Amino acid sequence: MNVLGIIASGVAALFITVALAKSARRVALRPHVPNEPGGHAPRAEALRRTGGATAVLGVGTATGVALWLGAADDAAGSVGGLLAGAGIVAALGLVHDLKPLWTALRLAVQTAAAILVVCLAGLSPAAGVLAALWIVLVTNAFALLDHADGLLTAVGLVTAAGLLACALVGGDPALALLPTTLVAGLAGFLLHTWHPARLRLGATGAQFTGFALAASGALILAAAPSGRAAWAALPALATVALADSALVLISRRRAARSPLRDTDDHIAHRMRRVRVTVPGAAVLTALWAAVPVATGTLVYAELLHPAFLLLPLVGTAAAVFALLRIPAYAPPRTGPSRTTPSRTASSGAAPSRTAAARRAQASGVGAAIPAAASAPGAKASAPGQGAPAARTAAGHPTVPPPPTGRPAAEAAAAAAERG
């Protein structure tokens, strides 16, 4: 494949993406868009969420036409498998945008697509297993960068440019086909996803971008000449994506949160907490990604020693450590007291009255018998005259006599006459 073919494919991807994204944006911003039947989200919001399909169609159409015209030469199988796997992942993302899927199902489909790529590329079993694992890991790492307007588009653009340079330097221009169209497609979509975003990449565009970058890097690494330090240079191109994943996992582990529950704890979220604007976060992250991408490209071209790759890695580790110090989670809320101050103030004497009532009720039985003896006009009974005592010799309480219904004075006189 010659340079003119690469340029033509990129231009075609740019124009197709711009045309489709402009049409989708016009429909999404049309006023008074009715809701879908059944009470679902408005069609405009769903269209903005699935706007990444326009970039997928632009990149996929340009790459597919170039393959049909024989632009990939002997590497048509590898490039075709790469495009097919990226298309499968994009279709999965489109379904996920419309109806969220289980994480296990998404990982299974991504693994199957990665296995398809490595099988069509003709890699050895050991290299194929490592490449498939790498593709799944990096795909999800790049997809997590879609948490701010323009962030993933800018980082993906920088990374795809580095892969394009490595493919051209490595002497296999056919593997530069998909990175070229991806650079053009992301550049055409960047205007629509920049803050404030009219369209979003969503799971469709994010997973397609991550899979295309990861699979292209794996195939370029497998096809690299033996004298080049591709084993160290090409993985460095995914430094920022992997740093964001590490930041999220470490932060959620320290906060005892689920690693699968997405919250506002990514790179751009923490930058926003230190007063960085949304476009500023995207620009800073893209510049951060440009450092390891440029270093890895120069190392791959044998213009720098592989030891220079330690510099961006150390800087990335320091940046992750600094971002971890920025609080990402709100403090836990304390539940309100059941008794409000007003209610406590209005019923301040209630506890004392309640306690007094309990004490009176507890002593009511024992106080009933002595109270009868202290009635007005009553006389004390002499011992041995049959009067009921308070307690028996065994210490058991006695049962008081039944009431006679007569006044207390008459009862006392009758008792005296009997005595």
Secondary structure, 3 states (H helix, E strand, C coil): CCHHHHHHHHHHHHHHHHHHHHHHHHHHCCCCCCECCCCCCEHHHHHHHCCHHHHHHHHHHHHHHHHHCCCCHHHHHHHHHHHHHHHHHHHHHHHHHHCCCCHHHHHHHHHHHHHHHHHHHCCCHHHHHHHHHHHHHHHHHHHCCCCCCCHHHHHHHHHHHHHHHHHHHCCCHHHHHHHHHHHHHHHHHHHHHCCCCCCCCHHHHHHHHHHHHHHHHHHHHHCCCCCCCHHHHHHHHHHHHHHHHHHHHHHHHHCCCCCCCCCCCCHHHHHHHCCCCHHHHHHHHHHHHHHHHHHHHHHHCCCCCHHHHHHHHHHHHHHHHHHHCCCCCCCCCCCCCCCCHHHHHHCCCHHHHHHHHHHHHHCHHHHHHHHHHCCCCCCCCCCCCCCCCCECCCCCECCCCCCCCCCHHHHHHHHHHHC
